[in-house]
Amino acid sequence: MSIIIKVKSLISEHTGLNAVFKLDTIFMPPGYSWKRLCLPLWKGKGYCWSLDKVCNKFFLLGEFFSFKTEEVETIKKKNIIVMVIIILVAAAIISVNFFADDYQSVLNEHGYSKADRIKHAESEQIIRVYHTEEGIVQIVAVQGYKSVIRLLVAINDEHVQNVAILSHNETPDYGGYIVEDWFLARLLLPVNQQLSLVKVAKKNSNDVVAVTGATISSKAVVTGVNLCIENYGGINQ
């Protein structure tokens, strides 16, 4: 035991490194001045572990220690208390991560950092609805030609403000054009009526010209926007 303590002292003197396994002094048996984990094993005996780093290598030091019988219960209780605290902290971290909104980073990316979720307005296809300073932002999932297309749609009382494709796996040659600004700009129309997909030329104010060769992908995007327009009307009623 005295050898290990001397080794510990030398490590501290010459390297300035402290034990990596930093625990509170409640784990220390009588007479020990450095931090480590000590557990009672049987009457009057216990074992201590300490993890040290020397020259970028980790060493696990261990040794037996002796203590008075009446100290056993105290050590056990303190160890149990710390283990309970560790479990509670871990549970809290897991809970926060589990219930965190996985689309918050998407909102931040598109400039909607201040957003309040409206869960009652969500559905199987409209997977997120938020109230923002600019209006209502919705995230919708629709079936495209080859894949599910997820898009963000921002709407206010007058028109569709913004449409962004969040994810898709459509054909890169034609279907991939649905992410282009020139196509998305065609969707920024008034919300007083549903959008209508046309293949050649725009005749009405609510017409959206499809991407040539990607009619199904274009239609899926228009369908997604229309779902959001319809849902927006229900939110404002």
Secondary structure, DSSP 8 states (H G I E B T S, - for coil): -HHHHHHHHHHHHHH----SS---GGG--TT--S--EEEEEETTEEEEEEEEEETTEEEEEEEEEE--TTHHHHHHHHHHHHHHHHHHHHHHHHHHHHHS-TTHHHHHHTT--SEEE-GGG--SSEEEEEEESSSEEEEEEEE-SSSEEEEEEEE-SSBEEEEEEEE----TTTGGGGGSHHHHGGG--BSSS--EEESS---STTEEE--TT-HHHHHHHHHHHHHHHHHHHHHH-
